[in-house]
Amino acid sequence: MPKPQKIEAVKELKERLENSDAALFAEYRGLKVQEMKEVRRTLATGGTHLKVVKNTLSKIAATQAKLEDLIPLLQG
């Protein structure tokens, strides 16, 4: 049985996908903490939201949002 936190994470991600004009999927491995903070800060100034999400949860949210075309992008 899924944990309540995971259910809520999928719900939030589904809503973001449904209400967004665009979504960007990126590989962040190899970035140092300070570099990741800088990316977040830069994106936030433009009103963009950055969230690290497990691929499994992203796939569930994409399916629920009827955006199955995104699933092949979720690798790594």
GIHUDA-V776441 format. One record per backbone hydrogen bond with DSSP energy under -1.0 kcal/mol. CO is the residue of the C=O (numbers start at 1). NH is the residue of the N-H. E is the energy in kcal/mol with one decimal. If there is no record, write none. Layout:
<<CO/NH/E> <CO/NH/E>>
//
This chain:
<<3/7/-2.2> <4/8/-2.4> <5/9/-2.2> <6/10/-2.4> <7/11/-2.2> <8/12/-2.6> <9/13/-2.4> <10/14/-2.7> <11/15/-2.2> <12/16/-2.3> <13/17/-2.7> <14/18/-2.5> <15/19/-1.9> <28/31/-2.0> <32/36/-2.5> <33/37/-2.4> <34/38/-1.9> <35/39/-2.1> <36/40/-2.5> <37/41/-2.6> <38/42/-2.6> <39/43/-2.6> <40/44/-2.5> <41/45/-1.6> <43/46/-1.1> <43/48/-2.4> <44/47/-1.7> <54/58/-2.3> <55/59/-2.7> <56/60/-1.8> <57/61/-2.4> <58/62/-2.7> <59/63/-2.2> <60/64/-2.5> <61/65/-2.0> <62/67/-3.4> <63/66/-1.4> <67/70/-2.2> <68/71/-1.3> <70/73/-1.8> <71/74/-1.7> <73/75/-1.6>>
//
